[in-house]
């Protein structure tokens, strides 16, 4: 109920004095003769989220103790106000509108709480609070905004690599959910703004690079924000490649060379018609020398006035080689030739001169000048290269002095053309560039060699294994395992306390263990054992399964002793997979979604998944009909063997970490561990992934079958997750794996067994081996898991791009070798 302001009877006489009226009202309020409601609020704008709550907080003050009459209205532009609620105190008056039922709560201080916010709730809310005893009604406005949080944006682009100087390369920023989005772009972590080359669209969703240069080779990310949230995309790497000099030569140089050679050949082709005497504007005199030979005297240019761009001069037969060298070395004017004194004796009187045409007697020596010009101007000198004579024309002059032999003259022409071509298109710079690139590659190989100390150790162990095989006569080995299942012997129980040193992990190491960027190459075996022990304690598995800490140490030592010194499938690989599993548990918050028993199954399966691996895969076991293949009927022989060795160790009382677990529970744990280890057989990859894809859209963590399928995919991800790690950590693993493959392929060749192409050292390279594996195995599997958990897919794409770049370099070097040979040949020719 709104109480109108009471006015004095004298107010009619003061209508012309509004300032005095306001002053009078203020005096009445101060003296207490007139009272009112004063409404205040701490915030003028309230930000709300769809589906959540929003509190429009106000408070009022009044001298009256009566309950206030509270009225909330929603006002929008050009729309009639909507009454949200009206109450006396906290008691609602009348019926609420349908859209506000069960969503409204009014507090004693006048505040309004809205449940389950909707986009239609946005607007300006006016509250009026009045009390019967008061003279005034208090009013206050609060602006409510309702938004949907923005989802994580992602960047779309045609390719992750682009050639330098490409035009209009676009990057699109997109997101799925969110209202009132505001976009921004970052390059190298710094916010981008419009400039002459990097243009942002009006809504800033699209970043356009008008002309790509090498400085654009950087990391890009886009951010989206609205009043209630902000998200940043996964950074993407844009790789810019320089345009090769070969591109310029092939696109322009080849055409120019073709035109030049065709022109020269066309000019050289002699006419089939007989030469007729050329009309002379001035006579050509023939001098009889003392020895009976003739000497031709060529008139001055002022006499002939020759306009032909290809003059021909005929010299005496007995001219020497020095004259020929002078002809090719001196600049010869197109219309004038100066004959040295040794070849031009003083002319006798005109009575002794005999006139004859210039073509009347052929001579042995030619001096030919080819001048190809775009226009006729001042007479250029020859020989020369590509010269700019003024701004009106350009000439290419080739000066040839040689014998009448056409082959000699044509060879001389080609030599000079090749020289000009080499200068014009910087052949020497190209050779220098190729040499520098080769030097950079050699330096890179040298630096990479510093990172593979552990690989050298593996190679030494491999050499010992080969020597051992040679000493046995090269016969087939049936991959004996350390546990002989035929005679039932077991290892001698170790009753002593394990003696590997106890390491105290720093906080930095503890945090690094939880991340996929952990560098496994920096740790010795004892340190890795301490890290594994810490993982079991940190996850609460020791307490969950009531493990004896000493038993846990003995079990870890037995695990280490039963991993062979293979190049790849060794104890370091076991630790690498276990650490990745530990990291994914933290990264995906699996502790909140799975039971501790599930955590124990995942970790134990990761530790045991490659126990006693002989270094030869299932294909070899089956083709060679080894003892393991026969025992397990060619069905995942290695994975079955790993399971058998794992539970052979656990069966030892001093190594039984599940000794205090209920027998029924142990059966389930054992079966689950076996299921996960068998899932690491890559022959079952497609079957397992297809089964998981059928469940991923409606995945339910309370469904045991769904959880089991997820655990199988997780251990597969961890088993082949090396490429998720940084390049300096992942690349040595590729070398180790290829070494193990090559060892197997060499043995298969020696035994006459089929050899897989991806294992043959004569057919496979590191880039070709990894590109297909990352594209068609790793990325599809990780992207499928990403639908449930946020796991690392972008590092896989970066790794794929890295190996594709290496492959491009290898292909480019293969193409450059013949080109370099041609360039060197041209250089020698010139």
C-alpha positions in Angstrom: 0.0 0.0 0.0 1.5 3.3 -1.1 1.0 6.3 1.2 0.9 9.6 -0.7 3.0 12.5 0.6 1.1 14.8 2.9 1.3 18.5 1.9 0.7 21.6 3.9 -2.2 24.0 3.3 0.3 26.7 2.5 1.8 24.7 -0.4 -0.7 26.2 -2.9 0.9 29.5 -2.3 4.4 28.3 -2.9 3.9 26.6 -6.3 6.3 29.1 -7.8 9.0 28.3 -5.4 10.0 24.6 -5.8 13.4 25.2 -4.3 11.8 26.6 -1.1 9.3 23.6 -1.0 12.2 21.1 -1.2 14.0 23.0 1.6 10.9 23.1 3.7 10.4 19.3 3.2 13.9 18.6 4.3 13.5 20.7 7.4 10.4 18.8 8.3 12.2 15.5 7.9 15.1 16.6 10.0 12.9 17.9 12.8 10.9 14.7 12.8 7.6 16.2 11.9 7.4 14.1 8.7 8.8 10.5 8.6 9.4 8.0 5.6 11.1 4.8 4.5 14.7 4.9 3.3 15.6 1.9 1.0 19.3 1.2 0.3 21.3 -1.5 -1.6 24.9 -2.5 -1.8 24.8 -3.3 -5.4 23.0 -1.7 -8.3 23.6 -4.6 -10.7 23.2 -8.3 -10.0 24.8 -10.9 -12.4 22.8 -14.1 -12.6 23.4 -17.5 -14.2 20.7 -19.6 -15.9 19.5 -22.3 -13.6 20.9 -20.8 -10.5 19.8 -18.3 -7.9 20.0 -14.5 -7.7 19.5 -12.4 -4.6 18.2 -8.8 -5.1 19.4 -7.5 -1.8 18.0 -4.4 -0.3 17.4 -3.0 3.2 15.2 -0.3 4.6 15.0 1.9 7.7 11.9 3.3 9.3 10.8 4.7 12.6 7.7 2.5 12.6 7.6 -1.0 13.9 4.8 -2.2 11.7 5.3 -4.7 9.0 6.2 -3.1 5.6 4.2 -3.5 2.4 6.7 -4.8 -0.2 6.1 -4.7 -3.9 8.6 -5.9 -6.6 8.0 -5.0 -10.2 9.9 -6.0 -13.4 10.3 -3.2 -15.9 11.6 -3.5 -19.4 11.9 -1.0 -22.2 8.6 -0.1 -23.8 6.8 -2.8 -22.0 4.2 -2.6 -19.2 5.6 -3.3 -15.8 5.1 -6.8 -14.4 4.3 -7.3 -10.8 6.6 -10.1 -9.5 5.4 -10.3 -6.0 3.5 -8.2 -3.3 3.7 -9.0 0.3 3.2 -7.7 3.9 6.4 -8.6 5.5 7.2 -12.1 4.3 3.6 -13.1 3.6 2.7 -13.0 -0.1 -0.5 -11.3 -1.0 -2.6 -12.8 -3.7 -1.6 -15.4 -6.3 1.8 -15.3 -8.1 2.1 -15.3 -11.9 2.6 -18.8 -13.3 6.2 -18.2 -14.3 7.1 -17.2 -10.7 5.4 -19.9 -8.7 7.8 -21.9 -6.4 10.6 -19.6 -7.4 10.0 -16.5 -5.2 11.2 -15.9 -1.6 10.8 -12.5 0.1 12.9 -11.6 3.2 11.9 -9.3 6.1 14.4 -6.6 5.0 12.6 -6.5 1.5 15.2 -8.6 -0.4 14.0 -10.9 -3.1 15.5 -14.3 -3.9 14.8 -15.8 -7.4 15.3 -19.5 -7.9 16.1 -21.3 -11.2 16.9 -18.2 -13.1 15.7 -18.0 -16.7 16.7 -15.6 -19.5 13.3 -14.0 -19.3 14.0 -12.9 -15.8 16.5 -10.2 -17.0 15.5 -6.6 -16.6 15.2 -3.7 -14.1 13.5 -4.6 -10.8 11.8 -1.8 -8.8 11.0 -2.4 -5.1 8.6 -0.2 -3.2 8.5 -0.4 0.5 5.8 1.5 2.5 4.6 1.5 6.1 1.2 2.9 7.1 2.6 5.2 9.8 5.2 6.7 7.5 4.6 9.6 5.3 6.8 8.4 2.4 7.3 5.3 0.3 10.8 4.1 -0.3 11.8 3.0 -3.8 14.9 1.4 -5.3 16.0 0.0 -8.6 18.2 -3.1 -9.2 19.4 -4.3 -12.6 19.4 -8.1 -13.0 21.3 -9.7 -15.9 20.9 -13.4 -16.7 23.5 -15.2 -18.8 24.6 -18.7 -19.9 28.3 -19.3 -19.1 30.5 -19.5 -22.1 31.9 -22.9 -23.1 35.6 -23.4 -23.9 36.3 -22.0 -27.3 38.2 -23.7 -30.0 40.1 -22.5 -33.1 39.4 -23.6 -36.6 41.9 -23.2 -39.4 42.6 -24.8 -42.7 46.0 -26.1 -41.7 48.5 -25.7 -38.9 51.2 -24.8 -41.4 51.3 -22.2 -44.2 53.8 -21.0 -46.7 55.4 -17.6 -46.3 53.7 -14.8 -48.3 50.4 -16.7 -48.5 47.3 -14.4 -48.8 44.3 -14.2 -46.5 45.0 -17.0 -43.9 42.0 -17.2 -41.5 41.6 -18.4 -38.0 38.1 -18.8 -36.7 37.2 -18.8 -33.0 34.0 -20.7 -32.1 32.3 -21.9 -29.0 29.1 -23.9 -28.4 27.3 -22.2 -25.4 27.1 -18.8 -23.8 25.3 -15.5 -24.1 26.6 -12.1 -24.9 30.1 -13.4 -25.9 33.0 -11.0 -26.4 35.9 -12.4 -28.3 39.6 -11.5 -28.2 42.8 -13.0 -29.7 46.2 -13.6 -28.2 49.5 -14.1 -30.0 52.3 -15.4 -28.0 50.3 -14.7 -24.8 49.8 -11.0 -25.8 46.4 -9.5 -26.8 46.1 -8.7 -30.5 44.6 -5.6 -32.0 43.9 -4.6 -35.6 46.8 -3.5 -37.7 47.7 -3.4 -41.3 48.2 -7.1 -41.7 46.3 -8.7 -38.8 42.6 -7.9 -39.2 39.8 -8.8 -36.8 36.2 -9.1 -37.9 33.6 -6.7 -36.4 32.7 -9.3 -33.8 36.4 -10.4 -33.5 35.5 -14.0 -34.2 37.8 -14.2 -37.2 41.5 -13.3 -37.3 42.7 -12.7 -40.9 46.4 -12.5 -41.7 46.5 -10.6 -45.0 50.0 -11.6 -46.0 51.8 -14.3 -44.0 55.4 -13.6 -42.9 57.9 -15.5 -40.8 57.0 -13.3 -37.7 53.6 -14.9 -37.8 55.1 -18.2 -36.7 53.8 -18.2 -33.2 51.2 -19.6 -30.7 47.7 -18.3 -31.1 44.7 -18.5 -28.7 41.3 -16.9 -28.5 39.3 -16.0 -25.4 35.6 -15.6 -24.9 33.9 -13.9 -22.0 30.6 -12.6 -20.9 29.4 -10.9 -17.7 29.6 -14.1 -15.6 32.4 -16.2 -17.1 35.4 -16.3 -19.3 37.2 -19.1 -21.1 40.4 -19.5 -23.1 40.9 -21.9 -26.0 43.7 -24.4 -26.2 46.6 -22.7 -27.9 47.4 -23.7 -31.4 50.8 -23.4 -33.2 50.9 -21.8 -36.6 54.1 -22.9 -38.5 55.3 -20.7 -41.3 57.6 -22.2 -43.9 60.0 -20.1 -46.0 59.4 -20.3 -49.7 62.4 -22.1 -51.2 64.7 -20.5 -53.8 63.9 -23.5 -55.9 60.3 -22.3 -56.1 61.5 -19.0 -57.6 63.9 -20.6 -60.0 61.3 -23.1 -61.2 58.6 -20.5 -61.6 60.6 -17.7 -63.3 64.1 -18.8 -64.1 63.2 -21.8 -66.2 60.9 -19.7 -68.4 63.6 -17.0 -68.9 66.3 -19.5 -69.7 64.0 -21.2 -72.3 63.2 -17.9 -74.0 66.9 -16.9 -74.0 68.1 -20.2 -75.5 65.3 -20.2 -78.1 66.2 -16.6 -79.1 69.9 -17.4 -79.4 69.2 -20.5 -81.4 66.9 -18.6 -83.7 69.5 -15.9 -84.3 72.2 -18.5 -85.0 70.4 -20.5 -87.6 72.1 -19.6 -90.9 70.1 -18.8 -94.0 69.9 -21.3 -96.8 70.0 -18.7 -99.5 73.3 -17.5 -101.0 74.6 -14.3 -99.7 74.3 -11.4 -102.1 76.6 -8.5 -102.0 75.3 -6.0 -99.5 74.8 -2.6 -100.8 77.4 -0.4 -99.3 77.0 3.2 -98.4 80.8 3.5 -98.4 83.4 1.4 -100.1 85.4 -1.2 -98.2 89.1 -1.0 -99.1 91.4 -4.0 -99.4 95.0 -3.5 -98.6 97.7 -5.7 -100.2 100.3 -6.5 -97.6 103.9 -7.5 -98.3 103.3 -11.2 -97.7 100.6 -11.4 -100.3 97.6 -11.5 -97.9 94.7 -9.0 -97.9 93.9 -6.8 -95.0 90.3 -5.6 -94.6 89.8 -2.1 -93.4 86.4 -1.3 -91.8 85.1 2.2 -92.3 84.3 4.5 -89.3 80.7 4.5 -88.0 80.1 7.9 -89.4 80.6 6.4 -92.9 78.4 3.3 -92.5 75.8 4.4 -90.1 74.8 0.8 -89.3 71.5 0.2 -87.5 71.5 -3.6 -87.3 71.5 -4.9 -83.7 73.9 -7.8 -84.7 77.1 -6.5 -86.5 79.5 -9.0 -88.0 83.2 -8.2 -88.4 85.6 -10.3 -90.6 89.3 -10.2 -89.7 92.4 -11.4 -91.4 93.2 -15.1 -91.6 96.6 -14.8 -89.9 95.3 -13.0 -86.8 96.6 -14.6 -83.7 95.0 -16.0 -80.5 95.9 -12.8 -78.6 93.6 -10.9 -80.9 90.8 -13.4 -80.2 91.3 -12.9 -76.5 91.3 -9.2 -76.9 88.0 -9.5 -78.8 86.3 -11.3 -76.0 87.8 -9.2 -73.3 87.4 -5.7 -74.5 84.2 -3.7 -74.8 83.3 -3.5 -78.5 81.0 -0.8 -79.8 78.1 -2.0 -81.8 78.9 0.2 -84.7 82.6 0.8 -84.3 85.7 -1.5 -84.1 89.2 -0.2 -83.5 91.9 -2.3 -85.0 95.3 -2.3 -83.1 98.3 -1.0 -84.8 99.9 -4.4 -85.1 97.0 -5.5 -87.4 96.4 -2.2 -89.2 99.5 -1.0 -91.0 99.5 2.4 -92.6 97.4 2.3 -95.8 99.1 2.8 -99.1 97.9 5.4 -101.5 94.4 4.9 -102.9 95.8 3.8 -106.2 96.9 0.5 -104.6 93.6 -0.2 -103.0 91.2 -2.7 -104.3 87.5 -2.6 -103.5 85.6 -5.8 -102.8 82.4 -6.7 -101.0 82.6 -7.8 -97.4 81.2 -11.3 -98.2 83.5 -11.9 -101.2 86.0 -14.1 -99.2 85.0 -16.1 -96.1 87.4 -16.0 -93.2 88.3 -18.4 -90.4 87.5 -16.2 -87.4 84.2 -14.6 -86.5 83.4 -11.9 -83.9 79.6 -12.0 -83.2 77.7 -9.8 -80.9 74.1 -10.7 -80.0 72.2 -7.9 -78.4 68.6 -8.5 -77.4 67.0 -5.3 -76.4 63.5 -4.1 -75.7 64.2 -0.8 -77.6 66.9 0.9 -79.5 68.8 3.6 -77.8 72.4 4.4 -77.1 74.8 1.7 -78.3 75.6 -0.7 -75.4 78.9 -2.2 -74.9 79.6 -5.9 -75.1 80.3 -8.3 -73.5 78.1 -7.7 -70.5 75.4 -9.1 -68.4 71.9 -7.9 -67.8 72.5 -4.1 -67.7 70.1 -1.2 -67.2 71.1 1.5 -69.7 69.0 4.4 -68.6 65.4 3.8 -67.6 64.0 3.1 -71.0 65.3 -0.3 -71.9 67.3 -3.4 -70.7 69.8 -5.4 -72.8 71.2 -8.8 -72.6 74.4 -8.9 -74.6 76.4 -12.0 -75.4 79.8 -11.4 -77.1 81.2 -14.5 -78.8 84.7 -14.9 -80.4 85.5 -18.2 -81.8 86.3 -20.3 -84.8 83.9 -20.9 -87.6 83.1 -24.3 -86.0 79.5 -24.0 -85.0 79.8 -26.3 -82.0 82.5 -24.1 -80.5 80.6 -20.9 -81.0 77.3 -22.4 -79.7 79.1 -23.7 -76.6 80.6 -20.3 -76.0 77.1 -18.7 -76.2 75.6 -21.2 -73.8 78.5 -20.6 -71.3 77.8 -16.9 -71.2 74.1 -17.4 -70.9 74.7 -19.8 -68.0 76.9 -17.2 -66.3 74.3 -14.5 -66.7 71.6 -16.9 -65.5 73.7 -17.7 -62.4 74.1 -14.1 -61.5 70.5 -13.2 -62.2 69.0 -16.0 -60.1 71.6 -16.2 -57.4 72.7 -19.8 -57.9 75.6 -19.4 -55.6 73.3 -18.1 -52.9 71.1 -21.1 -53.4 74.1 -23.4 -52.9 75.0 -21.4 -49.8 71.5 -21.8 -48.4 71.4 -25.5 -49.0 74.8 -25.8 -47.3 73.6 -23.8 -44.3 70.5 -26.0 -44.0 72.6 -29.1 -44.0 74.9 -27.6 -41.4 71.8 -26.8 -39.2 70.5 -30.3 -39.6 73.9 -31.7 -38.6 74.0 -29.4 -35.6 70.5 -30.6 -34.6 71.5 -34.2 -34.8 74.5 -33.4 -32.7 72.4 -31.7 -30.0 69.9 -34.6 -30.1 72.7 -37.0 -29.5 73.4 -35.3 -26.1 70.0 -36.3 -24.9 70.2 -40.0 -25.5 72.6 -41.2 -22.8 70.0 -43.7 -21.7 69.7 -45.0 -25.2 73.4 -45.7 -25.4 73.0 -47.8 -22.3 70.2 -49.7 -23.9 72.4 -50.2 -27.0 75.2 -51.6 -24.9 72.7 -54.0 -23.3 71.5 -54.9 -26.7 75.0 -55.6 -27.9 75.4 -58.0 -25.0 72.2 -59.8 -25.9 73.4 -60.1 -29.5 76.7 -61.5 -28.4 74.9 -64.0 -26.2 72.7 -65.0 -29.1 75.8 -65.4 -31.3 77.5 -67.5 -28.7 74.6 -69.9 -28.8 75.0 -70.4 -32.5 72.2 -68.2 -33.7 69.5 -70.8 -33.0 66.0 -69.9 -32.3 65.3 -69.0 -28.7 62.0 -69.8 -27.1 61.9 -66.6 -25.0 62.6 -68.3 -21.6 61.0 -66.4 -18.7 62.5 -66.0 -15.3 59.8 -68.2 -13.8 59.8 -71.7 -15.2 56.3 -73.0 -15.1 57.4 -76.6 -16.0 59.4 -77.4 -12.9 57.4 -75.3 -10.5 60.4 -73.6 -9.0 60.0 -70.2 -7.5 62.4 -67.5 -6.5 64.0 -67.7 -3.1 61.8 -65.7 -0.7 63.4 -62.5 0.6 62.8 -62.2 4.3 65.1 -59.2 4.7 63.9 -55.6 4.5 64.4 -54.2 1.0 67.6 -52.2 0.9 66.9 -49.6 -1.8 67.4 -46.2 -0.4 64.3 -44.2 0.7 64.1 -40.9 -1.1 62.2 -37.9 0.3 60.4 -36.3 -2.7 60.3 -32.6 -2.9 57.0 -30.7 -3.3 58.1 -29.8 -6.8 58.6 -33.5 -7.7 55.3 -34.4 -6.1 53.5 -31.9 -8.3 55.4 -32.9 -11.4 54.4 -36.6 -10.9 50.8 -35.6 -11.4 51.4 -34.1 -14.9 52.0 -35.7 -18.3 55.1 -33.5 -18.8 57.1 -35.5 -16.2 60.5 -36.3 -17.6 61.2 -40.0 -16.9 64.7 -39.9 -18.3 66.2 -38.1 -15.3 65.5 -40.9 -12.7 67.5 -43.9 -11.7 65.8 -47.2 -10.8 65.9 -46.7 -7.1 64.4 -43.3 -7.5 61.6 -44.7 -9.7 60.9 -47.3 -7.0 60.5 -44.6 -4.4 58.1 -42.7 -6.7 56.0 -45.7 -7.2 55.9 -46.3 -3.5 54.8 -42.7 -3.0 52.0 -43.1 -5.5 50.5 -46.0 -3.6 50.6 -44.1 -0.4 49.3 -40.9 -1.9 46.2 -42.5 -3.5 45.4 -44.2 -0.2 45.8 -47.7 -1.6 48.1 -48.8 1.3 45.4 -48.0 3.7 42.5 -49.3 1.6 44.1 -52.7 1.0 45.8 -52.8 4.5 49.2 -53.3 2.9 52.3 -53.9 4.9 54.7 -51.1 3.8 57.6 -53.6 3.8 55.6 -56.0 1.6 55.0 -53.2 -0.8 58.7 -52.5 -1.0 59.5 -56.2 -1.6 56.8 -56.4 -4.3 58.2 -53.4 -6.1 61.7 -54.8 -6.0 60.4 -58.1 -7.4 58.6 -56.2 -10.2 61.8 -54.4 -11.2 63.9 -57.6 -11.2 61.4 -59.3 -13.6 61.6 -56.6 -16.3 64.2 -57.4 -18.8 66.9 -55.0 -20.2 65.1 -54.5 -23.5 65.6 -51.3 -25.5 61.9 -50.3 -25.0 60.0 -52.9 -22.9 62.0 -52.4 -19.7 61.4 -51.2 -16.2 61.6 -47.5 -17.2 58.7 -48.1 -19.6 56.8 -49.7 -16.7 57.4 -46.6 -14.6 56.5 -44.3 -17.5 53.1 -46.0 -17.9 52.4 -46.1 -14.2 53.3 -42.4 -13.8 50.9 -41.5 -16.7 48.1 -43.5 -15.0 48.8 -41.7 -11.8 48.7 -38.4 -13.6 45.4 -39.2 -15.5 43.8 -40.1 -12.2 44.5 -36.6 -10.9 43.9 -34.9 -14.2 40.5 -36.5 -14.7 39.5 -36.4 -11.0 38.9 -40.1 -11.1 39.2 -40.3 -7.3 35.8 -38.6 -7.1 34.2 -40.8 -9.7 35.7 -44.3 -9.0 36.3 -46.3 -5.9 39.7 -46.8 -4.3 39.5 -50.5 -5.4 39.3 -49.3 -9.0 42.3 -47.0 -8.4 44.3 -50.0 -7.0 43.3 -52.1 -10.1 44.4 -49.4 -12.5 47.8 -48.8 -10.8 48.6 -52.4 -10.3 47.8 -53.3 -13.9 49.9 -50.5 -15.1 52.9 -51.7 -13.0 52.6 -55.3 -14.2 51.4 -54.9 -17.8 54.7 -55.8 -19.5 56.4 -58.1 -16.9 59.2 -60.4 -18.4 58.6 -59.0 -21.9 61.2 -60.8 -24.1 61.6 -58.0 -26.7 59.7 -59.8 -29.5 56.1 -59.1 -30.1 53.1 -61.5 -30.4 53.5 -61.7 -34.2 57.0 -63.2 -33.8 55.8 -65.5 -31.0 53.1 -66.9 -33.2 55.1 -67.1 -36.5 58.1 -68.7 -34.7 55.8 -71.0 -32.7 57.6 -70.2 -29.4 56.8 -71.9 -26.1 54.6 -69.0 -25.1 52.6 -69.1 -28.3 52.0 -72.9 -27.9 51.1 -72.5 -24.2 48.5 -69.8 -24.8 47.2 -71.2 -28.2 48.3 -68.1 -30.1 45.8 -65.9 -28.2 47.7 -62.8 -26.8 50.7 -65.0 -25.7 52.7 -62.1 -24.3 49.8 -60.5 -22.4 48.8 -63.8 -20.9 52.4 -64.3 -19.9 52.6 -60.9 -18.2 49.5 -61.8 -16.1 50.9 -65.1 -15.1 54.2 -63.6 -14.0 52.4 -60.8 -12.1 50.3 -63.3 -10.0 53.3 -65.6 -9.6 55.0 -62.8 -7.8 51.9 -61.9 -5.8 51.6 -65.6 -4.8 54.8 -65.2 -2.8 53.9 -64.5 0.8 56.7 -61.8 1.2 55.4 -60.0 -2.0 51.6 -60.4 -1.6 50.3 -56.9 -1.3 46.7 -58.2 -1.2 47.4 -60.6 1.6 44.9 -58.8 3.9 42.1 -58.5 1.3 39.0 -60.7 1.6 39.3 -63.8 -0.7 36.2 -63.0 -2.6 37.3 -59.4 -3.1 40.7 -60.7 -4.2 39.1 -62.8 -6.9 37.4 -59.8 -8.3 40.6 -57.7 -8.1 42.6 -60.5 -9.8 40.0 -60.8 -12.6 39.9 -57.0 -13.2 43.8 -56.8 -13.4 43.9 -59.7 -15.9 41.2 -58.0 -18.0 43.2 -54.7 -18.1 46.5 -56.4 -19.0 44.9 -58.4 -21.7 43.4 -55.2 -23.1 47.0 -53.9 -23.9 47.2 -56.3 -26.9 47.1 -54.0 -29.9 45.4 -56.7 -31.9 42.2 -55.9 -29.8 42.5 -52.2 -30.2 39.6 -51.8 -32.7 37.3 -54.1 -30.8 37.8 -52.3 -27.4 37.6 -48.8 -29.0 34.3 -49.6 -30.8 32.8 -51.0 -27.6 33.7 -47.9 -25.8 32.3 -45.6 -28.5 28.9 -47.3 -28.1 28.9 -46.4 -24.4 30.5 -43.0 -24.4 27.4 -40.9 -25.3 25.4 -42.3 -22.4 28.2 -43.1 -20.1 27.3 -43.9 -16.5 29.9 -44.1 -13.7 27.4 -46.2 -11.7 27.3 -48.8 -14.4 30.0 -51.5 -13.8 30.3 -52.5 -17.4 30.8 -48.9 -18.5 33.5 -48.4 -15.8 35.3 -51.6 -16.8 35.4 -50.4 -20.5 36.7 -47.0 -19.4 39.5 -48.7 -17.4 40.5 -50.8 -20.4 40.7 -47.7 -22.6 42.7 -45.8 -19.9 45.4 -48.4 -19.6 45.6 -48.5 -23.4 46.1 -44.7 -23.5 48.8 -44.9 -20.8 50.6 -47.7 -22.5 51.1 -45.8 -25.8 51.1 -42.2 -24.3 54.7 -41.3 -25.0 53.7 -38.8 -27.7 51.6 -36.9 -25.2 54.8 -35.9 -23.4 57.1 -33.1 -24.5 59.2 -33.8 -27.6 62.4 -34.0 -25.7 60.9 -36.7 -23.5 58.9 -38.6 -26.2 61.5 -38.7 -29.1 64.1 -40.9 -27.3 61.3 -43.5 -26.7 60.7 -43.6 -30.5 64.4 -44.4 -31.0 64.2 -47.2 -28.4 61.1 -48.7 -29.9 62.7 -48.7 -33.4 65.8 -50.3 -32.1 63.7 -53.1 -30.6 61.8 -53.4 -33.9 65.0 -53.6 -35.9 66.3 -56.3 -33.6 63.2 -58.4 -34.2 63.2 -57.8 -38.0 66.8 -58.8 -38.2 66.1 -62.0 -36.4 63.0 -62.7 -38.5 65.1 -62.2 -41.7 67.7 -64.6 -40.4 65.0 -67.2 -39.5 63.1 -66.8 -42.8 60.0 -65.4 -41.1 57.7 -62.7 -42.4 58.9 -59.1 -41.6 56.4 -56.3 -41.0 57.2 -53.2 -43.1 57.0 -50.9 -40.1 59.8 -52.9 -38.4 62.2 -53.2 -41.3 65.2 -50.9 -40.9 65.5 -50.6 -44.7 62.0 -49.3 -45.1 61.0 -47.3 -42.1 62.1 -43.9 -40.8 61.1 -42.2 -37.6 58.7 -39.7 -39.2 56.9 -42.3 -41.3 56.7 -44.7 -38.3 55.0 -42.1 -36.1 52.8 -40.0 -38.4 50.4 -42.9 -39.2 50.4 -44.2 -35.6 49.5 -40.8 -34.2 46.9 -40.0 -36.9 45.0 -43.3 -36.9 45.5 -44.8 -33.4 46.4 -42.2 -30.8 44.3 -39.1 -31.8 41.0 -41.1 -32.4 41.4 -42.9 -29.1 42.2 -39.8 -27.0 39.5 -37.8 -28.7 36.9 -40.5 -27.8 38.0 -40.5 -24.1 37.9 -36.6 -24.2 34.1 -36.8 -24.5 34.1 -38.0 -20.9 37.2 -36.6 -19.4 39.4 -33.6 -20.4 42.6 -35.3 -21.4 45.5 -34.1 -23.5 44.8 -34.2 -27.2 46.5 -31.1 -28.4 50.1 -32.4 -27.6 49.3 -35.3 -29.9 48.4 -32.9 -32.7 51.6 -31.0 -32.1 53.6 -34.2 -32.2 52.0 -35.1 -35.5 52.9 -31.7 -36.9 56.4 -32.1 -35.6 56.9 -35.4 -37.4 55.2 -34.2 -40.6 57.7 -31.3 -40.6 60.6 -33.8 -40.2 59.2 -35.8 -43.1 58.9 -32.6 -45.2 62.6 -31.9 -44.4 63.6 -35.4 -45.4 61.6 -35.2 -48.6 63.0 -31.7 -49.4 66.6 -33.0 -48.9 65.8 -35.9 -51.2 64.6 -33.4 -53.9 67.5 -30.9 -53.2 70.3 -33.5 -53.8 69.8 -33.8 -57.6 69.1 -30.1 -57.9 72.3 -29.3 -55.9 74.2 -31.6 -58.3 72.8 -29.6 -61.3 73.7 -26.3 -59.6 77.2 -27.4 -59.0 77.5 -28.6 -62.6 76.3 -25.2 -63.8 78.9 -23.5 -61.6 81.7 -25.7 -63.0 80.4 -25.1 -66.6 80.4 -21.4 -66.1 
